[in-house]
Amino acid sequence: GAFEYLVVVDFQVTTGEDEQEIIEFPWAAFDLESKKVVYEKSLFCKPSVSKLNDETTSATGVQDSDIESAEGLQGCVQEFNDYLYKEFTSQNKDFCLCTFGEAPLKKYLVSDARAKQVKLAAHFGKFVDVRAAFKHKYPKKTCTSVL
């Protein structure tokens, strides 16, 4: 069947490091029937290896004060999973994760979770890359030219 909700994720990560760590874990749920955003949340994630440098703060807007009392990646992933379960899975509502490009889920989350021994639920392996889907449907346009 068709999905009822899109859940869009787009992480902010540290820059200039070999290991890029997720420092912000935002998501928004979009109801496809009402065509409305029904939930938005952004969690800060405390990095375990990286320190915020000027480049990271400038690129992401994330400050030391945002992450000093934040949970680590495990806590952020757990809160996201709990939200998905409570709002969708437990009510038999279908959702699809969406990202802009493959890097957020395939690169940043997978490598950061592996480094921190955070288990990822199966839903993280299935997602729609909005940029690739757009390119497939409109090969002669760029996403930014129509937004």
Secondary structure, DSSP 4 states (H G I P E B T S, - for coil): ---SEEEEE--EE--SSSS--EEEEEEEEEETTTTEEEEEEEEEB--SS----HHHHHHH---HHHHTT-B-HHHHHHHHHHHHHHHTGGGT--EEEEESSSIIIIIIIHHHHHHHT----GGGG-EEEHHHHHHHH-TTS-HHHH-
